Amino acid sequence: MSDWSEKRLGEMIAVNPPVKLVKGVVYPFIDIDKVDKQSKIVSNVEERLFDGQGGSRFQAGDTVFSRITPCLENRKIAQVNLNGAVTGFGSTEFFVFRNKEGLTDSKFVYYFISSDWVVLPAINSMTGASGRQRADRGFVEKLKLKFPDLPTQTRIADILAAYDDAIENNNRRIALLEKAARELYHEWFIRMRFPGHENVKMVNGLPEGWEAVRFGTLVEIIDGDRGVNYPKQDEFFNEGYCLFLNAGNVTKSGFNFENNAFITENKDGLLRKGKLVRNDIILTTRGTVGNVAYYSKHIPYGVMRINSGMVILRDSGEVSPEFLYIMLRNDAIQKMIDLFSSGSAQPQLPIKDMRKLKIIKPTEEILLRFTEITREMLDQAALLQTQSQNLARQRDLLLPRLMSGKMEVIN
């Protein structure tokens, strides 16, 4: 039988523990936008010179916790992996949590801090101007919570980590599949090293039979509903007939179905635009511009609509959805989208400019070969993503039961 006792959080877990960094030395740096709620781990993707500036400091294995709205509500919380380095620094908007030797397990700390027992009180402690509210560190440290003994902590962490390890493995496989598809696009349509390229003449800078066409001629661009029938806050539900996509559902990694909002069949019937059909591509056009998702046959939701911050790109028979999706994920196209986007506080992608974007259209034979190869890659990635989201739901159902002590674990 495990032993649980009530303690203040600060007694068991170090909050913003001291980390010694040397001025003038380069360290791993992690910004808040690198924390993805779909992943337990956040790794540094850049290094910066430490000049004594303020901000969070951490060591490998610490948990970073986004303290500002809306990042906290979106549960941007992760365990730090510094790719072999010992210490690093990051955003000023992180709280940093670390286990205390002999009292808490580092992996358990991550799951404990991610639970409603900590997140919801932290949200309630927020103060500050609207849109820039931050959780109160002192309030969080003083939370009275029940902690199990150290062996039980380790066992709980191991159970939950098994789910996250499987998810991370799937994420790596998805990344490899999508990378392979993007590299194939780059090889065939940027470097022009497509099958048989050696025997094809170039005409006006393009292989014979290829065209440079306006984006607007390749696809049908469909806006979402606006105006009087647009759903109000009290018309959204945790489950229902139609999934109404929000900004969090379309990410840099494609679809994410962790924070879903549904509308009723009756409300869906009042809306005129923005209903998806299979093989549609979704492109975000306001706020975080340029995120792309592919509504393949493997997506588990049958009725979906977009909100007004995104558009549907529908196949018009000119190119395949697979070609379109991978093209939009290409770095060069993403840079063009960034250039077209306007507005500093709330960037927007004007559709009239998007329509004018020049796109290379290959011959039907090359397009067909590319589609056949990449369709298998994207189908496999979609299946893995669905599997990961099911694993995440199972983990999230287990977490509160384990953290409350309602589910006994055997040490």
NORMO-V169757 format. One record per residue. N is the residue number from 0. RES is the residue in three letters. PHI is phi as a letter, one per 30 degrees, with the letter a starting at -180 (none if undefined). PSI is psi in degrees with one decimal (none if undefined). BURIAL is # if it has 24 or more other C-alpha atoms within 12 Angstrom, else .. Layout:
n=(N & N)
res=(RES & RES)
phi=(PHI & PHI)
psi=(PSI & PSI)
burial=(BURIAL & BURIAL)
This chain:
n=(0 & 1 & 2 & 3 & 4 & 5 & 6 & 7 & 8 & 9 & 10 & 11 & 12 & 13 & 14 & 15 & 16 & 17 & 18 & 19 & 20 & 21 & 22 & 23 & 24 & 25 & 26 & 27 & 28 & 29 & 30 & 31 & 32 & 33 & 34 & 35 & 36 & 37 & 38 & 39 & 40 & 41 & 42 & 43 & 44 & 45 & 46 & 47 & 48 & 49 & 50 & 51 & 52 & 53 & 54 & 55 & 56 & 57 & 58 & 59 & 60 & 61 & 62 & 63 & 64 & 65 & 66 & 67 & 68 & 69 & 70 & 71 & 72 & 73 & 74 & 75 & 76 & 77 & 78 & 79 & 80 & 81 & 82 & 83 & 84 & 85 & 86 & 87 & 88 & 89 & 90 & 91 & 92 & 93 & 94 & 95 & 96 & 97 & 98 & 99 & 100 & 101 & 102 & 103 & 104 & 105 & 106 & 107 & 108 & 109 & 110 & 111 & 112 & 113 & 114 & 115 & 116 & 117 & 118 & 119 & 120 & 121 & 122 & 123 & 124 & 125 & 126 & 127 & 128 & 129 & 130 & 131 & 132 & 133 & 134 & 135 & 136 & 137 & 138 & 139 & 140 & 141 & 142 & 143 & 144 & 145 & 146 & 147 & 148 & 149 & 150 & 151 & 152 & 153 & 154 & 155 & 156 & 157 & 158 & 159 & 160 & 161 & 162 & 163 & 164 & 165 & 166 & 167 & 168 & 169 & 170 & 171 & 172 & 173 & 174 & 175 & 176 & 177 & 178 & 179 & 180 & 181 & 182 & 183 & 184 & 185 & 186 & 187 & 188 & 189 & 190 & 191 & 192 & 193 & 194 & 195 & 196 & 197 & 198 & 199 & 200 & 201 & 202 & 203 & 204 & 205 & 206 & 207 & 208 & 209 & 210 & 211 & 212 & 213 & 214 & 215 & 216 & 217 & 218 & 219 & 220 & 221 & 222 & 223 & 224 & 225 & 226 & 227 & 228 & 229 & 230 & 231 & 232 & 233 & 234 & 235 & 236 & 237 & 238 & 239 & 240 & 241 & 242 & 243 & 244 & 245 & 246 & 247 & 248 & 249 & 250 & 251 & 252 & 253 & 254 & 255 & 256 & 257 & 258 & 259 & 260 & 261 & 262 & 263 & 264 & 265 & 266 & 267 & 268 & 269 & 270 & 271 & 272 & 273 & 274 & 275 & 276 & 277 & 278 & 279 & 280 & 281 & 282 & 283 & 284 & 285 & 286 & 287 & 288 & 289 & 290 & 291 & 292 & 293 & 294 & 295 & 296 & 297 & 298 & 299 & 300 & 301 & 302 & 303 & 304 & 305 & 306 & 307 & 308 & 309 & 310 & 311 & 312 & 313 & 314 & 315 & 316 & 317 & 318 & 319 & 320 & 321 & 322 & 323 & 324 & 325 & 326 & 327 & 328 & 329 & 330 & 331 & 332 & 333 & 334 & 335 & 336 & 337 & 338 & 339 & 340 & 341 & 342 & 343 & 344 & 345 & 346 & 347 & 348 & 349 & 350 & 351 & 352 & 353 & 354 & 355 & 356 & 357 & 358 & 359 & 360 & 361 & 362 & 363 & 364 & 365 & 366 & 367 & 368 & 369 & 370 & 371 & 372 & 373 & 374 & 375 & 376 & 377 & 378 & 379 & 380 & 381 & 382 & 383 & 384 & 385 & 386 & 387 & 388 & 389 & 390 & 391 & 392 & 393 & 394 & 395 & 396 & 397 & 398 & 399 & 400 & 401 & 402 & 403 & 404 & 405 & 406 & 407 & 408 & 409 & 410)
res=(MET & SER & ASP & TRP & SER & GLU & LYS & ARG & LEU & GLY & GLU & MET & ILE & ALA & VAL & ASN & PRO & PRO & VAL & LYS & LEU & VAL & LYS & GLY & VAL & VAL & TYR & PRO & PHE & ILE & ASP & ILE & ASP & LYS & VAL & ASP & LYS & GLN & SER & LYS & ILE & VAL & SER & ASN & VAL & GLU & GLU & ARG & LEU & PHE & ASP & GLY & GLN & GLY & GLY & SER & ARG & PHE & GLN & ALA & GLY & ASP & THR & VAL & PHE & SER & ARG & ILE & THR & PRO & CYS & LEU & GLU & ASN & ARG & LYS & ILE & ALA & GLN & VAL & ASN & LEU & ASN & GLY & ALA & VAL & THR & GLY & PHE & GLY & SER & THR & GLU & PHE & PHE & VAL & PHE & ARG & ASN & LYS & GLU & GLY & LEU & THR & ASP & SER & LYS & PHE & VAL & TYR & TYR & PHE & ILE & SER & SER & ASP & TRP & VAL & VAL & LEU & PRO & ALA & ILE & ASN & SER & MET & THR & GLY & ALA & SER & GLY & ARG & GLN & ARG & ALA & ASP & ARG & GLY & PHE & VAL & GLU & LYS & LEU & LYS & LEU & LYS & PHE & PRO & ASP & LEU & PRO & THR & GLN & THR & ARG & ILE & ALA & ASP & ILE & LEU & ALA & ALA & TYR & ASP & ASP & ALA & ILE & GLU & ASN & ASN & ASN & ARG & ARG & ILE & ALA & LEU & LEU & GLU & LYS & ALA & ALA & ARG & GLU & LEU & TYR & HIS & GLU & TRP & PHE & ILE & ARG & MET & ARG & PHE & PRO & GLY & HIS & GLU & ASN & VAL & LYS & MET & VAL & ASN & GLY & LEU & PRO & GLU & GLY & TRP & GLU & ALA & VAL & ARG & PHE & GLY & THR & LEU & VAL & GLU & ILE & ILE & ASP & GLY & ASP & ARG & GLY & VAL & ASN & TYR & PRO & LYS & GLN & ASP & GLU & PHE & PHE & ASN & GLU & GLY & TYR & CYS & LEU & PHE & LEU & ASN & ALA & GLY & ASN & VAL & THR & LYS & SER & GLY & PHE & ASN & PHE & GLU & ASN & ASN & ALA & PHE & ILE & THR & GLU & ASN & LYS & ASP & GLY & LEU & LEU & ARG & LYS & GLY & LYS & LEU & VAL & ARG & ASN & ASP & ILE & ILE & LEU & THR & THR & ARG & GLY & THR & VAL & GLY & ASN & VAL & ALA & TYR & TYR & SER & LYS & HIS & ILE & PRO & TYR & GLY & VAL & MET & ARG & ILE & ASN & SER & GLY & MET & VAL & ILE & LEU & ARG & ASP & SER & GLY & GLU & VAL & SER & PRO & GLU & PHE & LEU & TYR & ILE & MET & LEU & ARG & ASN & ASP & ALA & ILE & GLN & LYS & MET & ILE & ASP & LEU & PHE & SER & SER & GLY & SER & ALA & GLN & PRO & GLN & LEU & PRO & ILE & LYS & ASP & MET & ARG & LYS & LEU & LYS & ILE & ILE & LYS & PRO & THR & GLU & GLU & ILE & LEU & LEU & ARG & PHE & THR & GLU & ILE & THR & ARG & GLU & MET & LEU & ASP & GLN & ALA & ALA & LEU & LEU & GLN & THR & GLN & SER & GLN & ASN & LEU & ALA & ARG & GLN & ARG & ASP & LEU & LEU & LEU & PRO & ARG & LEU & MET & SER & GLY & LYS & MET & GLU & VAL & ILE & ASN)
phi=(none & d & c & c & b & d & b & d & e & d & d & c & b & d & c & h & d & d & b & d & b & c & d & j & c & d & b & e & b & b & c & d & d & d & d & c & d & d & b & d & c & b & c & d & c & a & b & b & d & d & c & j & d & d & k & d & b & a & b & e & j & d & c & c & b & d & c & c & d & c & d & d & e & d & h & d & b & a & c & d & b & c & h & j & d & c & b & a & b & a & e & d & c & c & d & c & c & b & d & c & e & i & c & b & c & d & d & d & e & e & d & d & d & d & d & d & d & c & d & d & d & d & d & d & d & d & b & k & d & e & i & b & d & b & d & c & d & d & d & d & d & c & e & c & b & c & c & d & d & d & e & d & e & d & d & e & d & d & d & d & d & d & d & d & d & d & d & d & d & d & d & d & d & d & d & d & d & d & d & d & d & d & d & d & e & d & d & d & c & c & d & i & c & d & e & i & d & d & c & c & d & c & b & h & i & b & e & e & j & d & b & c & b & d & e & d & d & d & b & c & c & c & d & d & d & b & j & d & d & d & e & c & e & d & c & c & b & d & a & l & d & b & d & c & d & c & e & d & d & c & c & d & c & j & d & b & c & d & c & c & b & c & c & d & d & d & d & e & d & d & d & c & b & i & d & d & b & e & i & d & c & c & b & d & b & b & i & d & d & j & d & b & b & c & d & d & d & c & d & d & c & c & b & b & b & c & c & d & c & a & b & c & c & c & e & c & j & d & b & d & e & d & d & d & d & d & d & d & d & d & e & d & d & d & d & d & d & d & d & d & d & b & j & d & d & b & e & b & c & d & d & d & d & d & d & d & e & d & b & d & c & d & d & d & d & d & e & d & d & d & d & d & d & d & e & d & d & d & d & d & d & d & d & d & d & d & d & d & d & d & d & d & d & d & d & d & d & d & e & d & d & d & d & d & i & d & c & d & c & c & d)
psi=(128.6 & 156.1 & 118.8 & 138.2 & 148.7 & 127.2 & 160.6 & 144.2 & -43.0 & -20.1 & -31.5 & -25.7 & 130.9 & 130.8 & 125.5 & 55.5 & 152.4 & 139.1 & 124.8 & 119.7 & 146.0 & 125.0 & 134.6 & -0.3 & 145.7 & 130.8 & 160.1 & 141.8 & 134.8 & 119.2 & 165.0 & -28.9 & -10.1 & -9.5 & 119.4 & 119.9 & -13.3 & -10.0 & 134.9 & -31.6 & 139.3 & 131.2 & 152.6 & 135.4 & 1.3 & 164.8 & 145.9 & 153.6 & 127.1 & 116.4 & 20.2 & 5.0 & 160.4 & 171.6 & 179.5 & 149.6 & 141.7 & 168.3 & 163.9 & 133.6 & -14.7 & 161.1 & 126.3 & 140.7 & 113.5 & 120.7 & -6.1 & 149.6 & 143.5 & 8.3 & -36.7 & -45.7 & -32.4 & 2.3 & 52.7 & 86.8 & 135.7 & 159.0 & 138.0 & 128.9 & 118.4 & 19.6 & 48.1 & -20.7 & 161.8 & -42.9 & 160.3 & -175.8 & 169.7 & -153.9 & 147.5 & -13.7 & 17.0 & 137.5 & 148.5 & 129.3 & 138.5 & 143.3 & 152.8 & 127.0 & 128.7 & -10.6 & -39.9 & 153.2 & 137.2 & -39.8 & -37.2 & -39.7 & -44.0 & -49.0 & -38.2 & -46.2 & -28.3 & -8.7 & 163.2 & -25.8 & -27.6 & -44.5 & -47.2 & -45.1 & -36.4 & -41.0 & -42.6 & -21.0 & -3.1 & 139.1 & 164.0 & 179.5 & 151.3 & 132.1 & -12.6 & 31.0 & 146.3 & 147.2 & 152.5 & 117.0 & -45.3 & -40.6 & -44.8 & -43.1 & -30.1 & -0.4 & 130.9 & 117.4 & 158.5 & 128.3 & 136.6 & 169.3 & 165.7 & -44.7 & -37.3 & -38.8 & -46.1 & -41.1 & -43.4 & -46.1 & -39.7 & -40.2 & -48.6 & -35.7 & -28.1 & -38.2 & -46.8 & -35.7 & -41.1 & -39.7 & -45.0 & -38.8 & -42.6 & -42.1 & -39.1 & -41.9 & -39.7 & -44.7 & -39.7 & -40.4 & -45.1 & -34.7 & -43.1 & -40.6 & -42.3 & -39.1 & -35.6 & -42.4 & -46.2 & -42.4 & -43.0 & -38.9 & -8.8 & -52.4 & -13.3 & 34.8 & 55.9 & 164.7 & 127.7 & 9.9 & -26.5 & -25.4 & 10.7 & 132.1 & 149.2 & 132.2 & 115.1 & 40.9 & -0.1 & 152.7 & 146.8 & 131.4 & -10.8 & 160.4 & 152.8 & 112.8 & 159.9 & 140.4 & -39.7 & -18.0 & -12.7 & -30.5 & 161.0 & 127.6 & 120.2 & 124.0 & 162.9 & 173.2 & 148.0 & 169.8 & -150.7 & -31.0 & -3.5 & 134.9 & 139.1 & 168.9 & -39.8 & 2.1 & 6.0 & 142.0 & 162.5 & -19.6 & 161.2 & -161.9 & -45.1 & 126.4 & 120.7 & 104.4 & 133.8 & 178.1 & -34.2 & -15.0 & -19.7 & 105.4 & -179.6 & -20.6 & 9.8 & -148.2 & 145.1 & 120.1 & 38.7 & -33.8 & 83.7 & 147.2 & 127.3 & 151.4 & 162.0 & 165.3 & -36.3 & -44.1 & -39.1 & -37.7 & -20.9 & -17.1 & 145.0 & -29.6 & 165.0 & 17.1 & 133.2 & 150.0 & 158.2 & 142.8 & 5.7 & 152.3 & 136.5 & 132.0 & 125.4 & 136.9 & 2.1 & 141.7 & -106.4 & 99.2 & 142.0 & 1.2 & 141.0 & 138.0 & 149.4 & 118.8 & 77.1 & 174.7 & -14.5 & -8.3 & 129.4 & -2.4 & 128.1 & -24.4 & 116.6 & 148.3 & 155.6 & 156.9 & -175.2 & -1.3 & 16.3 & 167.5 & 157.9 & 133.5 & 111.0 & 136.0 & 126.7 & 12.1 & 0.0 & -41.6 & 167.9 & 154.9 & -36.0 & -44.4 & -45.2 & -46.5 & -48.2 & -35.6 & -44.4 & -22.4 & -8.6 & 141.5 & -40.8 & -41.9 & -39.5 & -37.6 & -38.9 & -41.6 & -42.5 & -41.1 & -36.9 & -26.9 & 144.5 & 158.9 & 119.1 & -44.1 & -39.0 & 81.9 & 141.7 & 146.3 & 105.6 & 126.8 & -33.5 & -34.3 & -37.9 & -38.1 & -30.2 & -11.9 & 129.1 & 127.5 & 140.7 & 127.3 & 116.6 & -180.0 & 159.7 & -36.5 & -47.3 & -42.0 & -42.6 & -43.6 & -42.3 & -44.0 & -42.5 & -41.6 & -47.0 & -25.3 & -42.0 & -40.7 & -47.2 & -35.4 & -43.6 & -41.0 & -40.5 & -39.6 & -42.0 & -39.3 & -42.3 & -42.0 & -42.9 & -41.3 & -32.8 & -41.4 & -41.3 & -39.8 & -41.3 & -43.1 & -43.7 & -26.4 & -36.3 & -37.2 & -52.7 & -32.0 & -40.6 & -40.1 & -21.5 & -11.4 & 4.4 & -25.4 & 113.5 & 136.2 & 145.6 & 123.2 & none)
burial=(. & # & . & . & . & . & . & . & # & # & # & # & # & # & # & # & . & . & . & . & # & . & . & . & . & . & # & # & # & # & # & # & # & # & # & # & # & # & # & # & # & # & # & # & . & . & . & . & . & # & . & . & . & . & # & # & # & # & # & # & # & # & # & # & # & # & # & # & # & . & # & # & # & # & # & # & # & # & # & # & # & # & . & . & . & . & # & # & # & # & # & # & # & # & # & # & # & # & # & . & . & . & # & # & # & # & # & # & # & # & # & # & # & # & # & # & # & # & # & . & # & # & # & . & # & # & . & . & . & . & . & . & . & # & # & # & # & . & # & # & # & . & # & . & # & # & # & # & # & # & . & # & # & # & # & # & # & # & # & # & # & . & # & # & . & # & # & # & . & # & # & . & . & # & # & . & # & # & # & . & # & # & # & # & # & # & . & # & # & # & . & # & . & # & . & . & . & . & . & . & . & . & . & . & . & # & # & . & . & # & # & . & . & . & # & . & # & # & # & # & # & # & # & # & # & . & . & . & . & # & # & . & . & . & . & # & . & . & . & . & . & # & # & # & # & # & # & # & # & # & # & # & # & # & # & # & # & # & # & # & # & # & # & # & . & . & # & # & . & . & # & . & # & # & # & # & # & # & # & # & # & # & # & # & # & # & # & # & # & # & # & # & # & # & # & # & . & . & # & . & # & . & # & # & # & # & # & # & # & # & # & # & # & # & # & . & . & # & # & # & # & # & # & # & # & # & # & # & # & # & . & . & # & # & . & # & # & # & . & # & # & . & . & . & . & . & . & # & # & # & # & . & . & # & . & . & # & . & # & # & # & # & # & . & . & # & # & . & . & # & # & . & . & # & # & . & # & # & # & # & # & # & # & # & # & # & # & # & # & # & # & # & . & . & # & # & . & # & # & # & . & # & # & # & # & . & . & . & # & . & .)
